Amino acid sequence: MERVTLRIPKQQIEEVERMVDTGEFPNRSEAIRSAVRDMINEQTEGRDHESRRPWAKV
């Protein structure tokens, strides 16, 4: 795996910590990996209908 450094708003990281504390994820890294997988899967499914990338609009 590669290491990636990113900045996340405090409120969002607190929510990730809550999910770790309640046992939804074993750690922050796995929670964030899961979110990235979900985003990729959602984008891949959307390609059949149209190209959707709201996070990449210019």
Sequence and secondary structure as in RCSB ss.txt:
>XXXX:A:sequence
MERVTLRIPKQQIEEVERMVDTGEFPNRSEAIRSAVRDMINEQTEGRDHESRRPWAKV
>XXXX:A:secstr
         HHHHHHHHHHHHTTSSSSHHHHHHHHHHHHHHHHHHHTTT    GGG  
